Every structure is written in C-alpha cells, then in structure tokens.
C-alpha cells in the first residue's frame, strides 16, 4: 500500500478493549475519543472534502464543465477574427458537442485596444461585439460565467462596461460570482469566480489583487456552502502575481480544500500542484493557437481534466479510475480493490458528428472494449484480481471519429482486499452523501450530551473524594491486602482501596486506547453498550481512508486530534490525583 494510504472502506481493525469505565457504565475514554472524532468531523463539515473521492461503478456522481479564458474581443494584432470566431465556436459547437454543466470564461473578455496595438481603455464597439457573439450563442446567466480581467478595467473604475455588457455583470451587478451544481446522487459542488483585476484606473500597468470586497464575497460564499463536497476557484491572474490577497487565497486553497484553481492572463499553459491545490493555466482563446480549452470532470468525487486545442476533435477524458499522477502526484486518488473482476473503466468522449468507437488498453497489452452507456459516456471493465499491488498500472483510452483519434491515459493502483464487497451491491462502494444541516444539529446534540457526561463524571469524582476525606479505612470493603494493577476501576462495582495502599502503588497512566472504525462507521471501545458515530461522522471516517495524510485540511484535523489527546491526559491526571 503506497504512501501509507488506506483503501476506502477499510479502516482500523479492533484491538484490545478499554477497561476503565465510569460509574454510569459508559467508558470514559470512549467519550473522550468520540469528542475528538466529532471535533474532526465538525472541522471537515466547514469545508469541502475532496478526500472522499472513491471508485464507483455508477454514473450517478459524474459531472463535467468547460473553461476558457482571454477571449480578447476587439484585438487585431494577429489579423483575422480569431477572437470572435473562437468565442462563437466555444458558445456554439463546443457547448453543443460536450454538453457541459456550464462554461466559465476567466477574464479579459475584451481587448481594450480599439483595434490598435496597446490597451488604452474601454471601447463601446468592443463590448458591443462581445455581447453580440455571446447573445448569438444563447448564453444565459445560469450557464455562462464571464469573469473580469485586467483588460476589462483598464482606465475605468468602477467597471461600468463590464457591468453593462457582460452576462454576469449585467445579471448580478457585481464583479465576483459564485454558483453551485449537484450530481445525480446529490453531491454539491461550489464554484467561486474571483475578480483578481485591480480596482483603479491603471493604464497598461497591471495592478492585480483581492480587495476587502472580493475577500468578503468569497468568505461568504464558502460559509454559505459549507456543505459542498467539492470546491473550485476560478480567477484571471496567477496567485503569485497578486499584489494583495495572495496569502488569503492560499489560505482558501488549504482551509476550503479547493480541488483546482483555473486562471489565464499569461497566455501560456501550465498544470502543477502548488499552494495546496492543483493550478491550471490556460492559453488565450483569442490570441493563442493551442491548449485554450479545459475539460474538467468529477466522477465519484475524483477529478479528471485535460486542456485541448480549439476546434480539435475528437476528445476523450478518462474519469474512472482517477489519475494518480494528475498534477504530478494526486493526493485525492483512490485505489481499486483486487477483488473486483469487472472493475469499471469510464470515459467521456466527444465529436460534433458522434464518436464511432472507444477502446482501452491496460498496461499496454490487454484490450478493453468500451460501450456507450449514456450520451457521451463510455464504459468497459477489467479484472483487477490479475494486477499486483506493488506498482502503478496504466490505462490508455482511444476515441475514434471520422478518421481521427484522440487519447487519454491515467495511472492507478490496486490494493489487496481482505474483506471483499459484493460487486452486486453498488451502494457499498459509495460513501454517505455530503452532510446536510440536520447533521450539524446532530453534532451539536452530541456535544451537549458529552458536556453533560463530563459534568456527571466530575460529580462522580467529587463523590469519591468525599468518601476519602473522613477516613479511607471507613470505606466499606477496605482490604489491607489490596494490590493495584495500575488502572483504577471506577464505578465497576468493585470496592475501593485504602489510602495507605494507594500511597504504595503507582497509578499507571499508560493506557492503550483503541478505536474500531469499520465500514459501518461504528466507534467501539470495549463497552458492551457501544457508541455509534452520527451519519456525518461515519461519512468522514469512511472517506478519510482514501488519502490519509494528504488532505489540505489535515492540519485542522491534527489540531482536533491533539485536543482530544489533551482531554484524555487531563482525565488521566485527575484520576491519578485520586
């Protein structure tokens, strides 16, 4: 098992039970442990959770969208009409063929040159031409998200042209935007579009950054959609070029577990993982010749993406298995259990006139015949039991259409499944849906119950202290020959030792704590009554095994776990003092 990752649904196994109990019959250390687990769950409920990516044989969690940038309508530097022609193609043939959930344009909608060589300001004729193309493509505010870039505010603040002519500016009267999508299973996806352009009337000199309005908008969007499982951020500028707000957006990448940041501005292509998230830089649709379009998909909450050239067909993207090498080393990939003799390969493939065939090749040798199962969705299968778990495996998928072909390759790993799931029970492959508001209420109730339990425990200690105060030899059942085993048994029904005996024995504090986290999400600690985590905790536990130690929110989880340990240490100290 590589990188210390745990396969989804196979958690820590049961070890020794915990002996110490309270007078009420519930394990004290189980309560402390549950408090820590609930705190971890609460932390994750406040942000997206791409760690929950998982293999699924179903298409219910498949969703994809398109991104373009730097359309620069009005530029004539390179001759011709690439700016308007490519934008019209994107809103027409591209959208009609790919049928995405939405199309986002990451800024520099217009060129601000007025047909010249350098940007000097905003021109009505450029913006009118932009709007004509957009309207002809049938763009609507709930589908086409056009963000502002630096060329869209040169020599103008406030950005009246953007507010008047852009689809989003006119519809919402603001520069920043957010929207959500849901897959067929109900998972929620949050998308935040940032206005990274400057907020002054600078001419030629770019002054990018996030002001207080931008930051407040994004914070509110994240807070209002804390139940989203996936978060994506789109802006115009590279993070490293921001004069203000650079550290803020980096904090969002980590705290909100952002899956990808998509941007433009440089007219260059780059894909790398940095600042805690995958960052995709697209080339200009209006001025560049290649890699101007991004196709991004989520399948089983695992992300797949590729950049391709405008008007290049066919296109194919493998969505299952998720690519372990996406961005260099994908922290949100998952492993395929070797118990699956018909593990799925899924891809989305496109051509304006239809795709004739899609074929996979496993490790360069085994052919995988794929069939179309839905519009644009193709599936095949392979026998994972024939694969070893000590190396990466590759699947290359080729789409053929009208004498042309396109390929996409992914790498993945398998793990030895000691407890196979019935392949016919597809629901067992999928984690619980993203938590809803009711889960917050359940956790709050759990906190209240835990607080009450601690109050009762403190009362128990006070009663025991009162028993010792007059004369410990007056305690019924006192035995001079008592020998302690290092762990006092509070409330088990046995008689208490005397003060002299306690003075001669060191009360041990090295108690082994064991949590049993099975597929069901139960949390047990040696008590026959048991304690079951609520549904949101189950989902978190089950998902957390996917990419252990790789989460952008792992620091918060670690702090929560440390707090739990401190509570345990405090309880032991109180106990030793007795």
JOZI-V275616 format. One line per field, one symbol per residue. ss: DSSP state (2 for helix, 1 for strand, 0 for the rest). phi: phi as a letter, one per 30 degrees, with the letter a starting at -180 (. if undefined). Layout:
ss->???
phi->???
This chain:
ss->02220000000000000000000000022222222222222222200002220000000001111111000010000000022222222222222222000011100001000000000000022222222222220000000111000222000000022222202222220000111111000001111110000000000000001002222222222222000001111100002220010222222222200001111000000111110011111000000000001111111001111111000000111111000000000000001110000011111111000000111111000111111111001111110222000000111111111001111111111110000000000222200000002222222222222222222222222222222222022200000000000000000000000022222000000000000110000111000000110022222222220000000002222222222222222222222220
phi->.dhidcdeibcdddbddcddbcddjcddddddddedddddddeddcadbdddeadbdccdccbbbbbbahdhdjdbeciibedddddddddcddddddhddabccdjhdcciciiccbdblccedddddedddddddidbdcbccccdbdddbeibadddddddcddddddchaccbbabbbdddjdcbcbbccddddcbcdciddbdlcddddddddedddddbddddbbbcbbccdedcddbidddddddeddchddaccabidhbcabacahibdbcccddddbccahcbccbbbbiiccbaacbdeicbdbbbdcbddddcdijaddcdbccdddddbddcbbcbbaecjcdabbcbchibcdcdcbdcbeicbbbbbcdddcdccadcbbcccccahibbbbbbbcabcbdcdbdcdedcddddcdddedcddddddddddddddeddddddddeddddddddedaddddeidbdcdbdcjbdcdidjddddddddddcbdddbccdcbccccedidcbbicddibcdddddeddddddddbeicddcddddddddddddddddddddedddd
